[in-house]
Amino acid sequence: MKDYEAAYLSGIIDGEVCILLTNIHKNEYRRPCITIASTDIELLEYVKFLTGGSVTRKKNYCT
């Protein structure tokens, strides 16, 4: 990752990210989960490209 990409990602993390500990199964250790609440699919795909993560669509309960 280049310096300007890391700086951009840092800004995204500072402004739009939620970091939490989660466990999917009852007898499982907690693990970090980082989520970005954004409707901008291009932004999410770019962050996915930079980090090797994944994009999951969630239902919007506000509409």
mmCIF file of the N, C-alpha and C atoms, coordinates in Angstrom:
data_MODEL
# 
_entry.id   MODEL 
# 
loop_
_atom_site.group_PDB 
_atom_site.id 
_atom_site.type_symbol 
_atom_site.label_atom_id 
_atom_site.label_alt_id 
_atom_site.label_comp_id 
_atom_site.label_asym_id 
_atom_site.label_entity_id 
_atom_site.label_seq_id 
_atom_site.pdbx_PDB_ins_code 
_atom_site.Cartn_x 
_atom_site.Cartn_y 
_atom_site.Cartn_z 
_atom_site.occupancy 
_atom_site.B_iso_or_equiv 
_atom_site.pdbx_formal_charge 
_atom_site.auth_seq_id 
_atom_site.auth_comp_id 
_atom_site.auth_asym_id 
_atom_site.auth_atom_id 
_atom_site.pdbx_PDB_model_num 
ATOM 1   N N  . MET A 1 1  ? 0.850   -1.168  0.000  1.00 0.00 ? 1  MET A N  1 
ATOM 2   C CA . MET A 1 1  ? 0.000   0.000   0.000  1.00 0.00 ? 1  MET A CA 1 
ATOM 3   C C  . MET A 1 1  ? 0.902   1.240   0.000  1.00 0.00 ? 1  MET A C  1 
ATOM 4   N N  . LYS A 1 2  ? 0.548   2.162   -0.850 1.00 0.00 ? 2  LYS A N  1 
ATOM 5   C CA . LYS A 1 2  ? 1.323   3.402   -0.950 1.00 0.00 ? 2  LYS A CA 1 
ATOM 6   C C  . LYS A 1 2  ? 0.923   4.360   0.169  1.00 0.00 ? 2  LYS A C  1 
ATOM 7   N N  . ASP A 1 3  ? 1.780   5.329   0.428  1.00 0.00 ? 3  ASP A N  1 
ATOM 8   C CA . ASP A 1 3  ? 1.537   6.278   1.522  1.00 0.00 ? 3  ASP A CA 1 
ATOM 9   C C  . ASP A 1 3  ? 0.219   7.020   1.365  1.00 0.00 ? 3  ASP A C  1 
ATOM 10  N N  . TYR A 1 4  ? -0.101  7.470   0.144  1.00 0.00 ? 4  TYR A N  1 
ATOM 11  C CA . TYR A 1 4  ? -1.328  8.230   -0.048 1.00 0.00 ? 4  TYR A CA 1 
ATOM 12  C C  . TYR A 1 4  ? -2.563  7.339   0.112  1.00 0.00 ? 4  TYR A C  1 
ATOM 13  N N  . GLU A 1 5  ? -2.447  6.053   -0.220 1.00 0.00 ? 5  GLU A N  1 
ATOM 14  C CA . GLU A 1 5  ? -3.552  5.128   -0.012 1.00 0.00 ? 5  GLU A CA 1 
ATOM 15  C C  . GLU A 1 5  ? -3.778  4.886   1.478  1.00 0.00 ? 5  GLU A C  1 
ATOM 16  N N  . ALA A 1 6  ? -2.691  4.735   2.233  1.00 0.00 ? 6  ALA A N  1 
ATOM 17  C CA . ALA A 1 6  ? -2.794  4.553   3.682  1.00 0.00 ? 6  ALA A CA 1 
ATOM 18  C C  . ALA A 1 6  ? -3.400  5.795   4.338  1.00 0.00 ? 6  ALA A C  1 
ATOM 19  N N  . ALA A 1 7  ? -3.023  6.969   3.860  1.00 0.00 ? 7  ALA A N  1 
ATOM 20  C CA . ALA A 1 7  ? -3.573  8.208   4.418  1.00 0.00 ? 7  ALA A CA 1 
ATOM 21  C C  . ALA A 1 7  ? -5.071  8.311   4.116  1.00 0.00 ? 7  ALA A C  1 
ATOM 22  N N  . TYR A 1 8  ? -5.482  7.951   2.916  1.00 0.00 ? 8  TYR A N  1 
ATOM 23  C CA . TYR A 1 8  ? -6.898  7.990   2.545  1.00 0.00 ? 8  TYR A CA 1 
ATOM 24  C C  . TYR A 1 8  ? -7.687  6.989   3.389  1.00 0.00 ? 8  TYR A C  1 
ATOM 25  N N  . LEU A 1 9  ? -7.145  5.782   3.529  1.00 0.00 ? 9  LEU A N  1 
ATOM 26  C CA . LEU A 1 9  ? -7.789  4.755   4.332  1.00 0.00 ? 9  LEU A CA 1 
ATOM 27  C C  . LEU A 1 9  ? -7.895  5.192   5.798  1.00 0.00 ? 9  LEU A C  1 
ATOM 28  N N  . SER A 1 10 ? -6.884  5.867   6.293  1.00 0.00 ? 10 SER A N  1 
ATOM 29  C CA . SER A 1 10 ? -6.907  6.393   7.656  1.00 0.00 ? 10 SER A CA 1 
ATOM 30  C C  . SER A 1 10 ? -8.052  7.382   7.846  1.00 0.00 ? 10 SER A C  1 
ATOM 31  N N  . GLY A 1 11 ? -8.289  8.215   6.858  1.00 0.00 ? 11 GLY A N  1 
ATOM 32  C CA . GLY A 1 11 ? -9.401  9.166   6.921  1.00 0.00 ? 11 GLY A CA 1 
ATOM 33  C C  . GLY A 1 11 ? -10.746 8.466   6.923  1.00 0.00 ? 11 GLY A C  1 
ATOM 34  N N  . ILE A 1 12 ? -10.876 7.423   6.119  1.00 0.00 ? 12 ILE A N  1 
ATOM 35  C CA . ILE A 1 12 ? -12.118 6.642   6.089  1.00 0.00 ? 12 ILE A CA 1 
ATOM 36  C C  . ILE A 1 12 ? -12.345 5.999   7.459  1.00 0.00 ? 12 ILE A C  1 
ATOM 37  N N  . ILE A 1 13 ? -11.291 5.397   8.009  1.00 0.00 ? 13 ILE A N  1 
ATOM 38  C CA . ILE A 1 13 ? -11.404 4.745   9.318  1.00 0.00 ? 13 ILE A CA 1 
ATOM 39  C C  . ILE A 1 13 ? -11.791 5.754   10.390 1.00 0.00 ? 13 ILE A C  1 
ATOM 40  N N  . ASP A 1 14 ? -11.209 6.934   10.342 1.00 0.00 ? 14 ASP A N  1 
ATOM 41  C CA . ASP A 1 14 ? -11.495 7.960   11.339 1.00 0.00 ? 14 ASP A CA 1 
ATOM 42  C C  . ASP A 1 14 ? -12.936 8.446   11.257 1.00 0.00 ? 14 ASP A C  1 
ATOM 43  N N  . GLY A 1 15 ? -13.484 8.503   10.051 1.00 0.00 ? 15 GLY A N  1 
ATOM 44  C CA . GLY A 1 15 ? -14.800 9.105   9.879  1.00 0.00 ? 15 GLY A CA 1 
ATOM 45  C C  . GLY A 1 15 ? -15.976 8.157   9.789  1.00 0.00 ? 15 GLY A C  1 
ATOM 46  N N  . GLU A 1 16 ? -15.784 6.950   9.262  1.00 0.00 ? 16 GLU A N  1 
ATOM 47  C CA . GLU A 1 16 ? -16.942 6.122   8.938  1.00 0.00 ? 16 GLU A CA 1 
ATOM 48  C C  . GLU A 1 16 ? -16.889 4.685   9.445  1.00 0.00 ? 16 GLU A C  1 
ATOM 49  N N  . VAL A 1 17 ? -15.936 4.361   10.293 1.00 0.00 ? 17 VAL A N  1 
ATOM 50  C CA . VAL A 1 17 ? -15.737 2.960   10.663 1.00 0.00 ? 17 VAL A CA 1 
ATOM 51  C C  . VAL A 1 17 ? -16.213 2.688   12.081 1.00 0.00 ? 17 VAL A C  1 
ATOM 52  N N  . CYS A 1 18 ? -16.756 1.501   12.265 1.00 0.00 ? 18 CYS A N  1 
ATOM 53  C CA . CYS A 1 18 ? -17.097 0.982   13.587 1.00 0.00 ? 18 CYS A CA 1 
ATOM 54  C C  . CYS A 1 18 ? -16.230 -0.254  13.821 1.00 0.00 ? 18 CYS A C  1 
ATOM 55  N N  . ILE A 1 19 ? -15.496 -0.279  14.924 1.00 0.00 ? 19 ILE A N  1 
ATOM 56  C CA . ILE A 1 19 ? -14.645 -1.413  15.266 1.00 0.00 ? 19 ILE A CA 1 
ATOM 57  C C  . ILE A 1 19 ? -15.233 -2.069  16.507 1.00 0.00 ? 19 ILE A C  1 
ATOM 58  N N  . LEU A 1 20 ? -15.511 -3.368  16.435 1.00 0.00 ? 20 LEU A N  1 
ATOM 59  C CA . LEU A 1 20 ? -16.097 -4.070  17.561 1.00 0.00 ? 20 LEU A CA 1 
ATOM 60  C C  . LEU A 1 20 ? -15.564 -5.492  17.650 1.00 0.00 ? 20 LEU A C  1 
ATOM 61  N N  . LEU A 1 21 ? -15.792 -6.114  18.783 1.00 0.00 ? 21 LEU A N  1 
ATOM 62  C CA . LEU A 1 21 ? -15.444 -7.523  18.964 1.00 0.00 ? 21 LEU A CA 1 
ATOM 63  C C  . LEU A 1 21 ? -16.719 -8.341  18.848 1.00 0.00 ? 21 LEU A C  1 
ATOM 64  N N  . THR A 1 22 ? -16.652 -9.413  18.091 1.00 0.00 ? 22 THR A N  1 
ATOM 65  C CA . THR A 1 22 ? -17.837 -10.226 17.861 1.00 0.00 ? 22 THR A CA 1 
ATOM 66  C C  . THR A 1 22 ? -17.494 -11.708 17.907 1.00 0.00 ? 22 THR A C  1 
ATOM 67  N N  . ASN A 1 23 ? -18.487 -12.509 18.190 1.00 0.00 ? 23 ASN A N  1 
ATOM 68  C CA . ASN A 1 23 ? -18.341 -13.951 18.038 1.00 0.00 ? 23 ASN A CA 1 
ATOM 69  C C  . ASN A 1 23 ? -19.609 -14.475 17.375 1.00 0.00 ? 23 ASN A C  1 
ATOM 70  N N  . ILE A 1 24 ? -19.445 -15.346 16.403 1.00 0.00 ? 24 ILE A N  1 
ATOM 71  C CA . ILE A 1 24 ? -20.574 -15.866 15.652 1.00 0.00 ? 24 ILE A CA 1 
ATOM 72  C C  . ILE A 1 24 ? -21.183 -17.070 16.361 1.00 0.00 ? 24 ILE A C  1 
ATOM 73  N N  . HIS A 1 25 ? -20.348 -17.907 16.923 1.00 0.00 ? 25 HIS A N  1 
ATOM 74  C CA . HIS A 1 25 ? -20.808 -19.103 17.621 1.00 0.00 ? 25 HIS A CA 1 
ATOM 75  C C  . HIS A 1 25 ? -20.602 -18.946 19.132 1.00 0.00 ? 25 HIS A C  1 
ATOM 76  N N  . LYS A 1 26 ? -21.415 -19.613 19.907 1.00 0.00 ? 26 LYS A N  1 
ATOM 77  C CA . LYS A 1 26 ? -21.400 -19.469 21.362 1.00 0.00 ? 26 LYS A CA 1 
ATOM 78  C C  . LYS A 1 26 ? -20.043 -19.803 21.987 1.00 0.00 ? 26 LYS A C  1 
ATOM 79  N N  . ASN A 1 27 ? -19.396 -20.862 21.553 1.00 0.00 ? 27 ASN A N  1 
ATOM 80  C CA . ASN A 1 27 ? -18.141 -21.320 22.159 1.00 0.00 ? 27 ASN A CA 1 
ATOM 81  C C  . ASN A 1 27 ? -16.909 -20.830 21.400 1.00 0.00 ? 27 ASN A C  1 
ATOM 82  N N  . GLU A 1 28 ? -16.998 -19.703 20.792 1.00 0.00 ? 28 GLU A N  1 
ATOM 83  C CA . GLU A 1 28 ? -15.920 -19.169 19.968 1.00 0.00 ? 28 GLU A CA 1 
ATOM 84  C C  . GLU A 1 28 ? -15.310 -17.939 20.635 1.00 0.00 ? 28 GLU A C  1 
ATOM 85  N N  . TYR A 1 29 ? -14.008 -17.768 20.473 1.00 0.00 ? 29 TYR A N  1 
ATOM 86  C CA . TYR A 1 29 ? -13.362 -16.563 20.969 1.00 0.00 ? 29 TYR A CA 1 
ATOM 87  C C  . TYR A 1 29 ? -13.837 -15.359 20.169 1.00 0.00 ? 29 TYR A C  1 
ATOM 88  N N  . ARG A 1 30 ? -13.853 -14.220 20.817 1.00 0.00 ? 30 ARG A N  1 
ATOM 89  C CA . ARG A 1 30 ? -14.223 -12.987 20.112 1.00 0.00 ? 30 ARG A CA 1 
ATOM 90  C C  . ARG A 1 30 ? -13.132 -12.615 19.111 1.00 0.00 ? 30 ARG A C  1 
ATOM 91  N N  . ARG A 1 31 ? -13.547 -11.975 18.032 1.00 0.00 ? 31 ARG A N  1 
ATOM 92  C CA . ARG A 1 31 ? -12.596 -11.511 17.019 1.00 0.00 ? 31 ARG A CA 1 
ATOM 93  C C  . ARG A 1 31 ? -13.003 -10.113 16.570 1.00 0.00 ? 31 ARG A C  1 
ATOM 94  N N  . PRO A 1 32 ? -12.031 -9.330  16.120 1.00 0.00 ? 32 PRO A N  1 
ATOM 95  C CA . PRO A 1 32 ? -12.359 -7.971  15.706 1.00 0.00 ? 32 PRO A CA 1 
ATOM 96  C C  . PRO A 1 32 ? -13.157 -7.959  14.408 1.00 0.00 ? 32 PRO A C  1 
ATOM 97  N N  . CYS A 1 33 ? -14.079 -7.029  14.331 1.00 0.00 ? 33 CYS A N  1 
ATOM 98  C CA . CYS A 1 33 ? -14.881 -6.822  13.131 1.00 0.00 ? 33 CYS A CA 1 
ATOM 99  C C  . CYS A 1 33 ? -14.868 -5.329  12.842 1.00 0.00 ? 33 CYS A C  1 
ATOM 100 N N  . ILE A 1 34 ? -14.511 -4.967  11.640 1.00 0.00 ? 34 ILE A N  1 
ATOM 101 C CA . ILE A 1 34 ? -14.450 -3.569  11.242 1.00 0.00 ? 34 ILE A CA 1 
ATOM 102 C C  . ILE A 1 34 ? -15.507 -3.344  10.173 1.00 0.00 ? 34 ILE A C  1 
ATOM 103 N N  . THR A 1 35 ? -16.431 -2.422  10.423 1.00 0.00 ? 35 THR A N  1 
ATOM 104 C CA . THR A 1 35 ? -17.499 -2.164  9.467  1.00 0.00 ? 35 THR A CA 1 
ATOM 105 C C  . THR A 1 35 ? -17.486 -0.708  9.029  1.00 0.00 ? 35 THR A C  1 
ATOM 106 N N  . ILE A 1 36 ? -17.855 -0.502  7.770  1.00 0.00 ? 36 ILE A N  1 
ATOM 107 C CA . ILE A 1 36 ? -17.995 0.835   7.204  1.00 0.00 ? 36 ILE A CA 1 
ATOM 108 C C  . ILE A 1 36 ? -19.441 0.984   6.767  1.00 0.00 ? 36 ILE A C  1 
ATOM 109 N N  . ALA A 1 37 ? -20.152 1.905   7.372  1.00 0.00 ? 37 ALA A N  1 
ATOM 110 C CA . ALA A 1 37 ? -21.540 2.154   7.006  1.00 0.00 ? 37 ALA A CA 1 
ATOM 111 C C  . ALA A 1 37 ? -21.563 3.192   5.899  1.00 0.00 ? 37 ALA A C  1 
ATOM 112 N N  . SER A 1 38 ? -21.599 2.728   4.658  1.00 0.00 ? 38 SER A N  1 
ATOM 113 C CA . SER A 1 38 ? -21.588 3.629   3.515  1.00 0.00 ? 38 SER A CA 1 
ATOM 114 C C  . SER A 1 38 ? -22.449 3.047   2.403  1.00 0.00 ? 38 SER A C  1 
ATOM 115 N N  . THR A 1 39 ? -23.117 3.916   1.668  1.00 0.00 ? 39 THR A N  1 
ATOM 116 C CA . THR A 1 39 ? -23.883 3.475   0.503  1.00 0.00 ? 39 THR A CA 1 
ATOM 117 C C  . THR A 1 39 ? -23.102 3.662   -0.787 1.00 0.00 ? 39 THR A C  1 
ATOM 118 N N  . ASP A 1 40 ? -21.879 4.163   -0.699 1.00 0.00 ? 40 ASP A N  1 
ATOM 119 C CA . ASP A 1 40 ? -21.034 4.395   -1.872 1.00 0.00 ? 40 ASP A CA 1 
ATOM 120 C C  . ASP A 1 40 ? -20.279 3.113   -2.212 1.00 0.00 ? 40 ASP A C  1 
ATOM 121 N N  . ILE A 1 41 ? -20.800 2.334   -3.149 1.00 0.00 ? 41 ILE A N  1 
ATOM 122 C CA . ILE A 1 41 ? -20.218 1.033   -3.470 1.00 0.00 ? 41 ILE A CA 1 
ATOM 123 C C  . ILE A 1 41 ? -18.797 1.171   -4.018 1.00 0.00 ? 41 ILE A C  1 
ATOM 124 N N  . GLU A 1 42 ? -18.506 2.260   -4.734 1.00 0.00 ? 42 GLU A N  1 
ATOM 125 C CA . GLU A 1 42 ? -17.149 2.463   -5.249 1.00 0.00 ? 42 GLU A CA 1 
ATOM 126 C C  . GLU A 1 42 ? -16.144 2.614   -4.111 1.00 0.00 ? 42 GLU A C  1 
ATOM 127 N N  . LEU A 1 43 ? -16.545 3.341   -3.069 1.00 0.00 ? 43 LEU A N  1 
ATOM 128 C CA . LEU A 1 43 ? -15.682 3.494   -1.898 1.00 0.00 ? 43 LEU A CA 1 
ATOM 129 C C  . LEU A 1 43 ? -15.447 2.145   -1.234 1.00 0.00 ? 43 LEU A C  1 
ATOM 130 N N  . LEU A 1 44 ? -16.510 1.379   -1.052 1.00 0.00 ? 44 LEU A N  1 
ATOM 131 C CA . LEU A 1 44 ? -16.387 0.074   -0.401 1.00 0.00 ? 44 LEU A CA 1 
ATOM 132 C C  . LEU A 1 44 ? -15.520 -0.884  -1.211 1.00 0.00 ? 44 LEU A C  1 
ATOM 133 N N  . GLU A 1 45 ? -15.677 -0.875  -2.520 1.00 0.00 ? 45 GLU A N  1 
ATOM 134 C CA . GLU A 1 45 ? -14.852 -1.734  -3.375 1.00 0.00 ? 45 GLU A CA 1 
ATOM 135 C C  . GLU A 1 45 ? -13.378 -1.310  -3.328 1.00 0.00 ? 45 GLU A C  1 
ATOM 136 N N  . TYR A 1 46 ? -13.117 -0.007  -3.237 1.00 0.00 ? 46 TYR A N  1 
ATOM 137 C CA . TYR A 1 46 ? -11.740 0.483   -3.140 1.00 0.00 ? 46 TYR A CA 1 
ATOM 138 C C  . TYR A 1 46 ? -11.101 0.049   -1.827 1.00 0.00 ? 46 TYR A C  1 
ATOM 139 N N  . VAL A 1 47 ? -11.832 0.166   -0.731 1.00 0.00 ? 47 VAL A N  1 
ATOM 140 C CA . VAL A 1 47 ? -11.316 -0.281  0.566  1.00 0.00 ? 47 VAL A CA 1 
ATOM 141 C C  . VAL A 1 47 ? -11.096 -1.792  0.541  1.00 0.00 ? 47 VAL A C  1 
ATOM 142 N N  . LYS A 1 48 ? -11.993 -2.516  -0.083 1.00 0.00 ? 48 LYS A N  1 
ATOM 143 C CA . LYS A 1 48 ? -11.826 -3.969  -0.236 1.00 0.00 ? 48 LYS A CA 1 
ATOM 144 C C  . LYS A 1 48 ? -10.549 -4.278  -1.008 1.00 0.00 ? 48 LYS A C  1 
ATOM 145 N N  . PHE A 1 49 ? -10.300 -3.538  -2.080 1.00 0.00 ? 49 PHE A N  1 
ATOM 146 C CA . PHE A 1 49 ? -9.088  -3.720  -2.878 1.00 0.00 ? 49 PHE A CA 1 
ATOM 147 C C  . PHE A 1 49 ? -7.836  -3.450  -2.042 1.00 0.00 ? 49 PHE A C  1 
ATOM 148 N N  . LEU A 1 50 ? -7.853  -2.391  -1.250 1.00 0.00 ? 50 LEU A N  1 
ATOM 149 C CA . LEU A 1 50 ? -6.688  -2.029  -0.445 1.00 0.00 ? 50 LEU A CA 1 
ATOM 150 C C  . LEU A 1 50 ? -6.420  -3.022  0.682  1.00 0.00 ? 50 LEU A C  1 
ATOM 151 N N  . THR A 1 51 ? -7.476  -3.537  1.297  1.00 0.00 ? 51 THR A N  1 
ATOM 152 C CA . THR A 1 51 ? -7.308  -4.333  2.507  1.00 0.00 ? 51 THR A CA 1 
ATOM 153 C C  . THR A 1 51 ? -7.455  -5.836  2.306  1.00 0.00 ? 51 THR A C  1 
ATOM 154 N N  . GLY A 1 52 ? -8.048  -6.236  1.188  1.00 0.00 ? 52 GLY A N  1 
ATOM 155 C CA . GLY A 1 52 ? -8.297  -7.663  0.983  1.00 0.00 ? 52 GLY A CA 1 
ATOM 156 C C  . GLY A 1 52 ? -9.496  -8.160  1.759  1.00 0.00 ? 52 GLY A C  1 
ATOM 157 N N  . GLY A 1 53 ? -10.361 -7.251  2.174  1.00 0.00 ? 53 GLY A N  1 
ATOM 158 C CA . GLY A 1 53 ? -11.546 -7.613  2.956  1.00 0.00 ? 53 GLY A CA 1 
ATOM 159 C C  . GLY A 1 53 ? -12.691 -8.063  2.075  1.00 0.00 ? 53 GLY A C  1 
ATOM 160 N N  . SER A 1 54 ? -13.893 -7.910  2.561  1.00 0.00 ? 54 SER A N  1 
ATOM 161 C CA . SER A 1 54 ? -15.070 -8.288  1.793  1.00 0.00 ? 54 SER A CA 1 
ATOM 162 C C  . SER A 1 54 ? -16.153 -7.234  1.983  1.00 0.00 ? 54 SER A C  1 
ATOM 163 N N  . VAL A 1 55 ? -17.103 -7.206  1.052  1.00 0.00 ? 55 VAL A N  1 
ATOM 164 C CA . VAL A 1 55 ? -18.235 -6.298  1.108  1.00 0.00 ? 55 VAL A CA 1 
ATOM 165 C C  . VAL A 1 55 ? -19.494 -7.134  1.265  1.00 0.00 ? 55 VAL A C  1 
ATOM 166 N N  . THR A 1 56 ? -20.272 -6.846  2.297  1.00 0.00 ? 56 THR A N  1 
ATOM 167 C CA . THR A 1 56 ? -21.521 -7.546  2.553  1.00 0.00 ? 56 THR A CA 1 
ATOM 168 C C  . THR A 1 56 ? -22.643 -6.527  2.609  1.00 0.00 ? 56 THR A C  1 
ATOM 169 N N  . ARG A 1 57 ? -23.687 -6.773  1.858  1.00 0.00 ? 57 ARG A N  1 
ATOM 170 C CA . ARG A 1 57 ? -24.833 -5.864  1.885  1.00 0.00 ? 57 ARG A CA 1 
ATOM 171 C C  . ARG A 1 57 ? -25.733 -6.204  3.061  1.00 0.00 ? 57 ARG A C  1 
ATOM 172 N N  . LYS A 1 58 ? -26.151 -5.162  3.757  1.00 0.00 ? 58 LYS A N  1 
ATOM 173 C CA . LYS A 1 58 ? -27.056 -5.314  4.903  1.00 0.00 ? 58 LYS A CA 1 
ATOM 174 C C  . LYS A 1 58 ? -28.367 -4.620  4.595  1.00 0.00 ? 58 LYS A C  1 
ATOM 175 N N  . LYS A 1 59 ? -29.446 -5.088  5.182  1.00 0.00 ? 59 LYS A N  1 
ATOM 176 C CA . LYS A 1 59 ? -30.742 -4.456  4.985  1.00 0.00 ? 59 LYS A CA 1 
ATOM 177 C C  . LYS A 1 59 ? -30.770 -3.103  5.668  1.00 0.00 ? 59 LYS A C  1 
ATOM 178 N N  . ASN A 1 60 ? -31.334 -2.124  5.004  1.00 0.00 ? 60 ASN A N  1 
ATOM 179 C CA . ASN A 1 60 ? -31.481 -0.784  5.556  1.00 0.00 ? 60 ASN A CA 1 
ATOM 180 C C  . ASN A 1 60 ? -32.833 -0.707  6.256  1.00 0.00 ? 60 ASN A C  1 
ATOM 181 N N  . TYR A 1 61 ? -32.833 -0.584  7.571  1.00 0.00 ? 61 TYR A N  1 
ATOM 182 C CA . TYR A 1 61 ? -34.063 -0.529  8.336  1.00 0.00 ? 61 TYR A CA 1 
ATOM 183 C C  . TYR A 1 61 ? -34.617 0.880   8.460  1.00 0.00 ? 61 TYR A C  1 
ATOM 184 N N  . CYS A 1 62 ? -33.926 1.871   7.899  1.00 0.00 ? 62 CYS A N  1 
ATOM 185 C CA . CYS A 1 62 ? -34.352 3.254   8.042  1.00 0.00 ? 62 CYS A CA 1 
ATOM 186 C C  . CYS A 1 62 ? -35.304 3.694   6.935  1.00 0.00 ? 62 CYS A C  1 
ATOM 187 N N  . THR A 1 63 ? -35.506 2.880   5.918  1.00 0.00 ? 63 THR A N  1 
ATOM 188 C CA . THR A 1 63 ? -36.365 3.315   4.811  1.00 0.00 ? 63 THR A CA 1 
ATOM 189 C C  . THR A 1 63 ? -37.708 2.675   4.873  1.00 0.00 ? 63 THR A C  1 
# 
